[in-house]
Amino acid sequence: MRRARRSGPPAALALALRAQAWGHRALFAAAEAKRLLDEAATVARRHRLDHVLAEVLMTRSVVNQELGNMAGASRDLDHARPIVAADQAIELAFQRAVLDQNLGRLGPAAEAYRSLLADDGLSARLRVVAGNNLAMIESQHGRHADALRLLADAGRAAPGVGPAHVAMVSETQAWVTVHAGRLGEGIRLFDEAARAHEAAGLPLGEHYVEYADALIDLRLIPEAAGAAQAAAAEFEQHGVPLMGSEAELRVAQLALLAGDPERAEEAATAAARSFDRQGRRAWKARAALVRVEARLQAGTAGGGDLREARRICRTLEEQETWAYAVDAYVIAGRLAARLGRRTDAVGLWERAAELGRKSPVLVRMRGSVAGANAAAIRADDAGVLAYCRRGLSDLARHRTALASVELRVLASGHGAELGQLGLEVMVRGGSAPRALDWMERTRAAALLAVEPPDGADGDDLDELRGLHAELESLTTEGDRQLAPPEPLVAKQKTIEDRIRRASWRRRAGDQAVTSPIRPARLRSELGGRVLVEYANLKGDLVAVVVEPRNSRLVRLGPVAAVLSQVRTLFFALRRMTQELPESSLAAARLSADSRVARLRRMLLAPLGLPPDAELVVVPVGQLHGIPWSALWDQPLSLAPSAGVWARTAAAADRMSRRAGRNGGPGPTVLVEGPSLPGATTEVLRLRELYPAATALSPPQSTSGEVLRLLDGAALVHLACHGWLRADNPHFSSLVLSDGPLTVRELHTSGVAPHRLVLASCQSGADVAYAGDEVVGFISSLLARGTAGVVASVAAVPDVAAVDLMYTLHEHLAGGQTLARALHAARSELDRTEAANYVNWCTFSAYGAA
């Protein structure tokens, strides 16, 4: 360009300006690209270089679109048409198709791309981009197989055009794969697309926008929010309104998912205005839909919003963008129902169900939710159940295709509303067996698909353990705990995120999925015990009681009242672990006794249970954190689901038969963790009971050695610190000599001791997720095949736990199950001592062994 300014012909200057502008445009510097193209157009006009001017105008049309100036882009193409050279006519037709696509005129754009691709004279560059863009339209119209075929062709040709085109096609392949419902594969492809963008030296803004879509579908909301915000910041910095407004729409959607309707409405309104200025009707409709949903969530939506929602439905359906149209009809139906327009709601929801029927799995599930809601308004219970079963079957297939237990657990949230709609029908019908069968459909379902062992995270886990040691040395000063340094906390999160992302993109294996347990088999496995399974039905508790001869369905009170008592109980228990005056400890004990008594009255007294019954309790949601053993004066065991408990009973029976044949149950392992005086005493005393046991003490009690010994052991006792990570329970951990042994590592290692005693704080505190899922040590161990666990749901006094653990093992050595041994050991504690009371209250047995 500099040489052309000095001495070159005008055509060389105009074309050099155009080339430099295209480079700026590729780096999102659209304003600078526009300035250079304006100069190039001036030069071409001044010297009557019509063909050069046509090339410049076509390029400026692209830049104008990215600046949100759709009218200017259209004028540029109109002015180029009469002066374009014959060999440039194909380029002009292509650019007109791009403009139509960005304006939401998908039909004309698709027709133009097909015509171009049928032309044997089409350049390799245009063939790649036209195939890529047509694939995006085909995907939006639900023709995902056609889209992927187009992308396969484009992908083969892209390397011959350039690295930017390789990156573009990679990104679209990931986006289409996600929209086709293959989320795990889509995540892998997005990672490849990011690497292709970096190899081409391209910014990642557009990648972040489309990656956010995939993360939303996977219910990875914080990660999706981070991607959307990064995209919005990048487009704002570079001044690219075309993509910037799309990023702002994702920010609005994520604010809605995070429960911030005010922020969602603000962001959606800004995006809608931007789309309106750009003349992008379909995109404006999508933004307006988010604004309506935000007002619906905030409780401020009215009749005007319903009329707007109906217009949005028509717009998106006319565009044949079925996924967005289904969402629009679902939201419009919810709004109509909220406003008491029941007939309107039924019609809108039925249309959503009809449009969703042939869509990818997640859209199909949203259609099932709509159909079930419509049937509920019509009081058609059979219709409700048909839609719910269809949707939950789709969810089961979708969940099984995900390689990571984290993703499977999150995916269950897609079925939460279907589970509630079906449960409402079952409870209203009054049949306890049918209600239990329905509860089991959605209870801990992600645990039933167990992937093969995977040791791929070894290096990252070693790094995480090293970092834990560094953090511990910097945060412990005598008896005081100091705040951890921010850089180390950030590094810890980076390692954990790397481990998580690696698990998302692994391929799912052939995972065995267990069907819900039948009542006859359940009663056989219970062996005279009474099972109580709880469910949360729209904020109220219901319970199914399975006794040896009959089953009952019992309605209980609000969940909120129970959780209020639980919070107060745990506050009192925490005080009882501290060094306080006797008067304060007595007051805490009085409060704890009062809360335990109230919880008994709320949760167990209404069930009319025989006072001598041995219970199996299947909690729901936050009720997993209740100290259930304190509520019942007989042996009690817990499980994530009745089906999981039955599996533990079958495993216990197999172990008993094998021990009879082999003359013994198998090895016993005793493990002492670091920095716990009580653990040292505990293991020493337990060696008296188990003289043949393998015992590990620091520094030998490392994660690798413990995992090696756990696998196949008949009984393992772990005396160590436990850390609950409510923010990310997959990284809850037991602290061993070389650092933390995480829930994730335990799950992916595939180890499954037959029985395990976790003498650790909070080791039994699994974290509840939407869709009746739980994540933690207990759920991971039972899913892997462990038949019984003893653990605590709260912090426990270290030294005071020694006597309880010793007595527990005395009863185990006498042949009792964990539930019966724990009940006997707890009954021998002197509960007048505050520390003993805490241990009596918080330890529970899980599983049947």
N, C-alpha and C positions, 0 to 999 in steps of 0.2 A: 504494500500500500504506500509505503514511504517512497519507494522508487517510482511508482506510478504518479505520485503527486509531483515529483521533481521533473520527470521527463517522459513518462509513459503516455500512451493514448488514453482518452477518456474512458473507453470501454474497459481497459485494464484497471483503472481506478475504481469504476463502479463495481466490477466483479470482485476486486480485492476487498472493497468495503463490505460487500455482501458476504464474502467468505469469513472475514473477521467477525462480522455480526453473528454468523451461524455458530462460530466458536463460543462467543459470549452467551448466546442463547442456550447452548448445551450445558453451560455452567450456571444456568438460572439467572444470568445478568441480563434480563430481558430489556430493561430500560436502556442500557448502553447499546444493546443490539438494535433497538428501535432508532436510537440517534444515528447510528452508522447507516442503517437502511434508509432513513430519511435523506441523508446526504447522498447516498448512492442513487436514489430515485431522482434527486435534483440534478445530479450529473447526467444521468441517462436522458432525462427530459430535455435538458439544455442542449444536448448534442444529438437529439432525435435518434437515440439508440433504442428503437422500439423493442427488439427482442431481448436486449439486456434489461430494459425497464420491466418487461413482463416477468423475467426471472426474479428481479428484485422485489416486485410487488407480491409474487407468490410467496417469497420468503418472509416478507413483512406481514403477510396474512397470518402466518404461523405465530410470529412474535406478538402481533396484535391479539390473537386469541389468548396467548399466555398472559397478556396484560389485562385480560378481561374485556377487551374492546372488540366484541363480536361484530358490531356494525362496521367498524373500520376494516376488520378482516374481510367482511363480505364485499365492501367497496373496492378493496385492493384486487380481489378476484374478478369483480365485474370490470374493472379498468384494464386488467391484464387480458381478458378474453379476446378483444378485437385485435390485439397487437402480438399475440403469442405466435411463435414460429410453429410450423407443422410438427416438428419433433418435440415441441414442448406441450402439445395438447394433452398428452397422457398425464404429465405432471399437474396441469391445471385441473383435470378431472379428479386426480387424486386429492389435491388440496381442497377442492370443493367437498369431496366425501369426508375429509377430516373435519371441516367446518360443520357439516351436517351432523357428524357424530358428536362433536362437542356441544352442539346446540340441542342434542337429544332427539334429532330427526333420524332415528336409527334405521328405519325402513329404507329411505333413499340412500343413506350411507352404505348400507349392506349391499344394495343393488349395484351401486357404483363400484364397490370393491370387487364384487363377483365378476363384473364386466372387465375390470382391469386385469384380474388374475387369469381370465380366459384369453387375454391377448398375448400371443407368443413373443411379441416385441417388447414386453414390459421389462424394464431394467431389473437387475438383481436386487438393488436397494429398494425399489418400489414394491417388488414382489414380496420381500420380507416384511416391510411395514404394512402393506395392504393385507397380507395374510394375518399378521399379528392383530391389526385393528378389527378385521372381520371376526376373528376368534373372540374378541371381547364382546362384540355384539351378539354372536351366536350364544355365548355363555349367558348373557343377560336375558336372552330369550329362552333359556333352559336347554339349549341344544349343546350340552357339554361335550359329548363325544365328537360332534362335528368340529367344535372349537379346538379340541386337543389334536385332531387330525391336521387341521390348518397349522397349528403351532409346531407340530412335528416337521411339516414341510418347511416352515419358516426357520426352524432351528437348524435344519441341515444346511440351509443356504446362508444363514447369518454370519458364520465365521469368514466367508469370502467377502462380506461387505465391510465388516469392522467390529471391534470390540463393543462399541456402543449399541450396535444392533443385537449382538449376543446377549448383552445385559437386558435390553428391552424385551426380547422374546423370553428369556429366563423369568423375568418378572411376571409376564402375562401367563406363562405356564403355571407358576405358583398360584396366581390369583384365580385362574380358571379351575385349577385342581381343588382349591378351597371351596369355591362356589359349587363345585360338583359334589361336595360333601365329604371329600377325602382329606380331612384336616391334617392328619399326621403326615401324610405324603406332602401336602401343601407346605407345611412348616419346613420340611427338608428342602423343598425347592426354593422357598424364600431365602434360606441360608445360602444356597448356591447363587441365587440372584444377587444377594448383597455382595458376595465375593466377585461376581462378574461386574457389578457397578464399580467396585473399588479397583479392579483390574483395568477398567476403561477410564478411570479418573473422573467418574461422574458423581455428582452429589446424590445423597440418599433420600432426599425429600419425598419423591414419588414412591420409592420403596417403602418408606415408613407409613405412608397413607394406606397402601394396600396391605401391608403387614398387619396394621392395626385391625383391619377387617377380620383377618384370620384369627387374631388373638381374641377378638370379641366373641367369635363363634366358639372358641375354646374356653370361654369364660375366664380368661386370664386378664382380668380388668385392669389391675395396676400396670401390667406390662403394656397393654393396649393403649392406656392413657399416656404412658411415657412415649410410645412411638408416635401417637397423634400430636402430642405437644411438640416433639422434636421436629415433625414435619411442618407444623404451623409456624414455628419459629424460623425454620429455614426459608420457607416461602415468603414470610414477611420480611426477613432480612434481605432477600434478593428481589423483592417486589414482583412476585409472580401470582397475581390474583386468581388465575384460572385454577391452579392447584391449591392455592392458599385457602380459597373458599371451601374446597373439598376437605381439606384438613380441618378447617373450623367446624364443618358438619360432623366429622368424627369426634371432635372434642365435645360437641353438644351431646352426641349419642352416649359418650362415656360418662359425662356428668349425670345424665339421666340414670344410667346403670349404677352409678355410685350413690344415687339417692339425693342428688342436688338439683331439683327441678328449676330453681331460680337461675342457676348458672347455665343449665341446659337451655332454658328459654332464651336467655340473653345471647348465647353463642348461636343458637339456631336462627334467631331473628337476624343477627348479623350476616350469617351465611345466606339466608334467603334473600336479603337485600342485595348482596353481592351477586348471587345467581340472577336476580331480576335485572340488575344493570347489565349483566353479560348476555341477557336474552336466553338463558338456559332454563327452559320451562320445566323439564322433568327434574332437574336438580333442585330447582326452587320448590317443587312439590315435595321432594324428599325432606328438605330442610323445614318446610312448613309442617310436615307430619311430625317431626321431632318436637316442634314448638307446641303443637296440639297435645302430644303425649306428655310433655312437661307440665302443661296446664292441667291435664287430667290427673297427673301424679300429685300436683300441688293442691288439687281440689278447687281450682278456680275456673275450670272449663264450663262453657255454657252452650246455648243453642247455636250461636254463631260459629263456635269451634266445630260443632257437629256438621254444619253446612260446609265449612271449609274442608273437613275431613272427607266428606262425600266427594267434593270436587277433586281432592287429591287422589282418591281411589280411582275415579274415572280417568284422570290424567295418566296415572301409572299403568292402568290396565290397557289404555289405548297404546301406550308405548310397548306393550307386551313384555315389560320387565316384571316377570311373575313374582319373584321373591319380594320385591319392594311392594308390589300390589297386594300380596297376601298380608304383609305387615300393616299396610294401610287399612285394609278391611278389618283386621283384628282390632286395631286401635279404635277405628270408628265404631265398631261393635261395642267395645268396652265403654266408650263415651255415651253411646245411645243407652246402654243398660244403666249407667250411672244417672242419666237424666230421666230414667223411668220410661224410655221409649222402647219397650220390650219387643214389639213387632219389628221395629227398625233394627234392633240389635240382632234378632234371629236372622233376618235377611242378610245383614252384613256379614255375620259370622258364617252363615252357610255358603256365601260366595267365597269367603276365605278358604273354607274347607275344600270347595270345588276346585279353586285355582291351585291349591297346594297339593292336590292328590298325586300329580305326576311330576312333582318338583323334587330336588335333592332332599336328603333326609331331614335336615334341620328345618327347612321350610315346610316340608310335609308334616313335621311334628307340630309346628305352629298352626297349621291348618287343622290338625287333629284337636288341638286345644280349642280352637274356634268352634269346630263341630260339636265338641263335648259341651261347651258353654251354651250353644244354641239348643242342644237337646235338653239341657238342664232347665232352661227357661220354659220349654214345652212340656216339662215334667215327664220326659221320655227316658226313664232310667236305663232301659236296654240300649238306647242310642248313646247315652253318656258312656256306658261301659264299653260299647263297641269302639267308639272313638278313642277312649282311654287305652284299651288293650292294643289297638293299632299303633297309637303313638308310643306306648311303652315298649312294644316289640321293635319299632324303628330305633328307639333309644338303645335298646339292648344290642342291636347289631352295630350301631354307631360306636357305642362304648367299647365293644370287644375289638374294634379295629384300631383303637388307640393303644400305643405301646406302653405309655407311662401310667402308673397307678394314680399319679397326681391328676393327669388329664381325665382319667376315667371317673375319678371322684368328682371333679368339677363338672364333667358332662352330665352327671346325674341331676344337676340342678335344672337342666332343660325339661326334666320330667316331673318337677315338683308340683306344678299345677294339675297335671294329669293325675298324679297320685292322690291329690286332695279331692278332685272331682269324683274319682272312683270310690274313694273311701267314704265320702259323704253318702253316696248311694248305698254302700254296704252297711254302714251304721244305721241308716234309716230303715233298711230292710230287717235289721235286728238279728241276723244270722252270725253267730260268733265264728264258726269255721270259715265262712266266706269272708268275713272281715279280716281274720288272721291271714288267710290266703292273699288278700289284697295288700295287707301291710308288708308281707314278705316279698311281694313283687318289687318294692322300692327300698327295702331295708338292706343296707350295706351291700348293694348289688355290685359295686365296683370291686369288692373283695373276692367275688366269686370267679373272676377271670384272673388267673395267676400266671404271670409271664415267667419264662425260664430264668434261672440265675444269670446275673450279668455283672461281671467284675470290671466293666469298662471305666469306672470312675476312680480307679485306684490311685492315680497320681494326684488328682484333685482332692481326694479324701485325705491323703497323706499331708498335702499342703494345708488343708483345713485343720488337721490335728496340730501341725506345727504352729499355726497361727493361734490356736486355742491356748497353747502353752505360753506364747508370748503375751497374749491378752491377760492370762491369769497372773503372770508375774508383774504386770503393770497395774492391775486393778486390786491387788491384795496388799494391804499395809497393816500388819498385825491383825486385829479383829475387824478392821474397817474395810469396806468395799468402796473403791474409787470408780469414778465414771471411766469407761473405756475410751481410749483415744479415737477420735473420729476417723482418721485415715485407716486404722486397723479395722474398724467396724465396716467401713466402705470396702476394704479389701475382702473381708469375710463375705459380704453380700455378693461381691463380684465372683468369688469362687463358687458360692452356692448357686448363683444364677447360671454359671457355666455348667454345673452338674445338671441343673434342671433342664436347661435348653438341650443338652445332649440327650436326655431321656425323652424329650418331646419328639425328636426326629428319628429315633430308632424305629425299626420296622416291627410291627406287632407280630407275634408268633401265633401258632395254633393254640389259642387259649381255651382251656376247658371251662365251660360255664355250667354250673349246677342248677337244676330246676328247683323251684320252690318245693319244700318238703310237704308230703301228704300227711293228713292228721293221724292216720293209723300208725305210720312209721314214727311220727313225732312222739305219740303216747308210748310206743314201745321203747324208744330211746330214753324217755323221761323216767321210766322204771318206777313209777309211783310218785315222782316229784310233781309239783304244780308249777306250770309255766304262766307267767304274766307278761304279756307284751303290750307296751304302751304306744299310743300314736297321738300326734298333735293334729286335731281337726279344726282348722281356722281359729287357733288360739285356745281351744279347749282340749283337755285330755280325755281320751277314751282308752279302755284297757280290755283286752281279751284274756280271760282266765281259762286255761286248759287243765282240767282235773282228770283223774284216772278214768272217770265214767262220763263226764259231760264237759261242755264248754259254755262259758257265759260272756256276754258283752256288757260292760259297765261304763256308764258315762261319769266322768269326774269333773273337777272344777277347772278354772282357768290356769293355763301354764304360767302366766305372769305371777300369780300369787305363790306358786310353788317356788319359782326362781327367786322371788324376794326373800323367802325363808332360807333358801340355800345360800344366798349372798351373806346374810346375817350370820348363819352358822359358820361359814368359812372365816369370817372376820373374827368370831369368837375363838375358833381353833387356832388361827394364827397368833392371837394374843396368848394362848396357852402354851405356845412354843417359846415364848420370850421370858427373859428374867424380869419378872414383875413382882410387886408386893403381893402377899398372900390374899389380901382383900380384892385386888384386881383379878387375880387368877380365879378366885371364888366367883366373882361376878361374871367372868367369861364362861366358867363352867355352868353357872345357872342359865345364862343365855343359850349356850349350846344345848343343854338338856331340854330347854323350852322349844328350841327349833326342831330338834330331833322328834319330840313328841308331836309337834304340829305337822311335820312331814309324814309321820306315820298316819295321822288322822286324814291327811289329804290323799295320800297315795296308796295305802294298804288297807286301812280300816274299812272303807266303803266296799271292798271286794269280798268281804265275808269269808275269809280264808280259814281253814282249820288251823288252830293255834300251834299244832305240832307239825305242820307241813314243811317239807324242805322245798325251797323256792328256786326256780330259774327265772331271772328277770331280764327282759329285753327292753332297755330304755329307749328313748327317742330324743334326738337333738341334744340340748344342754342337760337333759336328765342323765346323760352318761356320766356327768361329773358329780352326781349325788353319792354320798357315802352310804350306799344301800345296806351294808352289813349292820349298820347301827339302827336300821329301821325295823329289823325282824329278829326275833329271839330264837331262831332256828337256823340251820345251815342254809346258805344262800349263795348262788353263783350267778354270774352275769355273762352276757354275750351280745355281740352287735346285732344278731338276728337269731330266730329260732333255727333256721337252716344251718347257720354256722355252729350253733350249740350242738345240734344233732351230729354234725361232722366230728366235733370233738368227742362226743360220746362213742361214735363208731371207732375213732382212733384209739380211745382208751380201751375199748373191748379188744381191738386187734393187738394192742400192746400186752394186755393181760394174757391172751392166748399164746402169744409169742414167748412171753416170759415163762409160761408153764412148760412150753416145749424145750426151751433153752436153759432152764434152771435158774433164770434170773432176769430182771428187767433191762439191764444195760448199765453203762457207766454213770457215776455221779460226779458232778463237777462243782467245786466251791471256788468262788472268785472274790477277791478283796480288791476294791478300788483304792485310789490314793487319797490321802489327807482326811481319813475318817477313823478316829480312834475306835468307835464302836464297831466298825467293819473288821478290824483286826481281832478284837475279842470275839466277834460273831463267828468268824471262820475258824478260829482256834477251838471254840466250843463245839462247832458242828463237826469238826474232824473226830471228836470223841464218838459221835453217833455214826459217822461214816468213815471208819478207819481205812477203807479201801478206795476212798474218793481221791480224785485228782484235785489238788488245791493250787491255786495261783495267787500270788501276792505281788505287790509292786517290787521291782520294776517289770516282772515277768507277765503281769496281767495286762497285756496289750490287746488292742482290738483284733489284730490278726490271729493271735493265739486263742483268744476267747471264742471267736467265730469258728475256728478249727475244732475246738472242743465241744462247742454247743451242738454241732451237727450230729444228730443221732444219739445224743445223750438222753438217758432216761430221766434224770433230775439235775437241774442246774440251780444254784443259788448265787445271785449277784448282789453283793453288798457294796454299793457305790453311790456317788452323787447322781442325781437325775435332774435334767433341765428341760422344762416344758417350753416349746416355742409356739405360742398361740398364733403368732404371725405367719409361721411356716412350719406346721407340725412334722413335716417330713424331715426336718432337721432338729427335732427334739432329740435329746441324746442322753446316754449313760456315760459318765466320765470314767475312763480307764487310765491305765498308767501312761499311755502315749497320747491321750486326748479323747475326744468324744467318739462314741460309737452311735451313729445316728439311726433313726427309724428307717430312713431310705437305704442305708447300707445293710441293715438287718433284713429288709424286705428283698433287696436285689441279690443278696448273697445266697438266698435259698435255704439257709439253715433253719432247722425246726426241732429243737429239743422237745421231748415228750412233755415234760412238766418244768416250769420255770418259776422261781420265786425271785421277784425284784424287790429287794429291800432298799428301795430308792425313793426319794421324794418325787411325787407327781408322775411316777412311771405309769400309773393307770389312768391318767387324765387325757384320754383321747379327745380330739377336737372335732366338733360336729360341723357338717357342711349341709348346704341345701340339697334336698333329694334324699334325706335320711341316710347320709353317709357319715362315717367317722374315720379319722386318721390318727394313728399313734402306735405305740409299742404293742398294745393289746391286740388291736385289729390286725396289724401286720403279722404278729406271731400266730394268731389263730388262723389267718388266711393261709399261712405257709404250712400249717399242719400241726402246730403245737396243740396239745389237747387240754392243757390247763395252766393257768398263770395265777399267781398272787401278786398284787401290786397295790400301791396307795394312790389316792386321787389328790393328795395334798402334801405339803411339806411335813416331814415326820422328825421327831427328836431322835438323833442318831443313837446315842448310848442306850436310851430307854427301849429302843426297838429290839435289843439283843435278846432279852428274855422272851418276848413274844415270838421271835423267829426260832429260838431254840425249842420252845414248847410246840410250835407248829410242826417242826421236823420230828419231834418225838412222836407225835400222832401220825405223821406220814409214815414213819418207820414201822408203825403198828398196822399199816395197810389201809388207812383211811384216804378218802378223796381230799383234794385241796379244800373244798368247801367245808367238809365236816371237820377236818383238822384245824382249819382257821377258826371255825366257830368254837371248838373246844379250847383252843389256845387263847382266844379273846376272853372266854368266860373265866379264865384263871387270872386275868390281870386285876391288879388293885387300881380301880378307876378313881380312887380318891386322889391319886397322883396325877397332876395335870398332863405330864408327858405320856403316861399310860393311857389316859383318856383319849388323847389325840390318836394314838396308835390303835386303840380299840375301835375308834370311830372310822378311820380313813382307809384301813386295809380291807380289800375285798378279793374274792376268788372269781376267776373267769374260766369258762369252759367246764367240761364234765369230769376231767381226770382227777 
